[in-house]
Amino acid sequence: MTEPEYVDPKQLQPGPIRHGSLPSELLDQIKAVFDVIGPYIGMTLEQFEIGFMRDMHPEREVALWCRITKAWLAYHQDFLGKATLTKEEERKLLGALIAISTGIEEVSKLNVPDEVGRRLVRCYEDPAN
């Protein structure tokens, strides 16, 4: 395996739009996700949708965001009594769930308290319980 190459974040640019439109079923799912986590992602619904239009396989990306959102809802249901935290704390929860979705399960790397991280991992693995 080669060493990671440093990339200046200022040089990053969005990829091309690969899909001129998305099926209405996907748009409905994107809106449902946005309705839950939109206040914490720092973009409009249109910007969020365009991100999926840039993706080579938007249906996979939508499924991933649906799972993240289900885990977010499960965490709030199971551990917060459906209450919400401060905007900054909610962003940290969401960031941890995004990290978990990429395969990071070491709770010390999730930028949340370890017990919160363990709970988030459980919610992501099985949002129904």
C-alpha positions as CSV (number, residue, x, y, z in Angstrom):
1,M,0.0,0.0,0.0
2,T,1.4,3.4,-0.9
3,E,1.5,6.4,1.5
4,P,-1.4,8.8,1.4
5,E,-0.8,11.8,-0.8
6,Y,-1.4,15.2,0.7
7,V,-4.1,17.2,-1.1
8,D,-4.6,20.9,-0.5
9,P,-8.3,21.2,0.5
10,K,-8.4,24.6,-1.4
11,Q,-7.7,22.7,-4.6
12,L,-10.7,20.4,-4.3
13,Q,-13.6,21.0,-6.6
14,P,-16.9,19.2,-7.1
15,G,-17.1,16.5,-9.7
16,P,-19.2,16.9,-12.9
17,I,-22.9,16.5,-12.8
18,R,-23.4,13.0,-14.2
19,H,-27.2,12.9,-14.1
20,G,-29.4,15.7,-15.5
21,S,-32.2,14.5,-13.3
22,L,-33.0,11.8,-10.7
23,P,-36.0,9.5,-10.5
24,S,-38.8,10.9,-8.4
25,E,-38.5,8.0,-5.9
26,L,-34.9,9.0,-5.2
27,L,-35.8,12.6,-4.9
28,D,-38.5,11.7,-2.4
29,Q,-35.9,9.8,-0.3
30,I,-33.4,12.6,-0.6
31,K,-36.1,15.1,0.7
32,A,-37.0,12.7,3.6
33,V,-33.4,12.5,4.6
34,F,-33.0,16.3,4.3
35,D,-36.1,16.9,6.3
36,V,-34.4,15.1,9.3
37,I,-30.7,16.1,9.0
38,G,-30.9,19.2,6.8
39,P,-30.5,21.7,9.7
40,Y,-27.1,20.1,10.4
41,I,-25.4,19.7,7.0
42,G,-25.0,23.4,6.1
43,M,-26.6,23.3,2.6
44,T,-29.9,23.8,1.0
45,L,-32.1,20.9,-0.3
46,E,-31.1,21.8,-3.9
47,Q,-27.4,21.7,-3.0
48,F,-27.9,18.3,-1.3
49,E,-29.8,17.0,-4.4
50,I,-27.1,18.2,-6.8
51,G,-24.5,16.2,-4.8
52,F,-26.4,13.1,-5.7
53,M,-26.6,14.1,-9.3
54,R,-22.7,14.2,-9.3
55,D,-22.5,10.7,-8.0
56,M,-21.9,7.8,-10.4
57,H,-24.4,5.6,-8.5
58,P,-26.8,8.0,-6.8
59,E,-29.1,5.1,-5.7
60,R,-26.2,3.7,-3.6
61,E,-25.4,7.1,-2.1
62,V,-29.1,7.8,-1.3
63,A,-29.3,4.3,0.4
64,L,-26.2,5.2,2.5
65,W,-27.8,8.6,3.6
66,C,-31.0,6.8,4.4
67,R,-29.1,4.4,6.7
68,I,-27.3,7.4,8.4
69,T,-30.6,9.1,8.9
70,K,-32.2,5.9,10.4
71,A,-29.3,5.6,12.7
72,W,-29.6,9.3,13.7
73,L,-33.3,8.8,14.4
74,A,-32.7,5.5,16.3
75,Y,-30.0,7.2,18.5
76,H,-32.4,10.1,19.3
77,Q,-35.3,7.6,20.1
78,D,-33.2,5.2,22.1
79,F,-30.9,7.5,24.0
80,L,-32.3,11.1,24.0
81,G,-36.1,10.5,24.2
82,K,-36.5,12.1,20.8
83,A,-34.9,15.3,22.2
84,T,-32.4,17.2,20.1
85,L,-29.1,18.7,21.2
86,T,-27.5,21.9,20.3
87,K,-26.8,22.4,16.7
88,E,-23.0,21.9,17.2
89,E,-23.6,18.6,19.2
90,E,-26.0,17.4,16.5
91,R,-23.4,18.1,13.8
92,K,-20.9,16.1,15.8
93,L,-23.4,13.2,16.0
94,L,-24.0,13.4,12.3
95,G,-20.2,13.6,11.6
96,A,-19.7,10.5,13.7
97,L,-22.4,8.6,11.8
98,I,-20.8,9.7,8.5
99,A,-17.4,8.4,9.7
100,I,-19.1,5.1,10.8
101,S,-20.6,4.8,7.3
102,T,-17.1,4.9,5.9
103,G,-16.0,1.9,8.1
104,I,-14.6,3.8,11.1
105,E,-15.7,2.0,14.2
106,E,-12.9,3.0,16.6
107,V,-14.9,5.2,18.9
108,S,-11.9,7.3,19.8
109,K,-11.8,8.6,16.2
110,L,-15.4,9.7,16.1
111,N,-15.1,13.2,17.8
112,V,-17.8,12.3,20.3
113,P,-17.6,10.8,23.9
114,D,-16.7,7.1,23.7
115,E,-20.1,6.0,25.1
116,V,-21.9,8.1,22.5
117,G,-19.7,6.6,19.8
118,R,-20.5,3.1,20.9
119,R,-24.2,3.8,20.9
120,L,-24.0,5.4,17.5
121,V,-22.1,2.4,16.1
122,R,-24.9,0.1,17.5
123,C,-27.6,2.4,16.0
124,Y,-25.8,2.4,12.6
125,E,-25.4,-1.4,12.6
126,D,-29.0,-2.0,13.6
127,P,-31.2,1.1,13.6
128,A,-34.3,-1.0,14.4
129,N,-33.1,-1.9,17.9
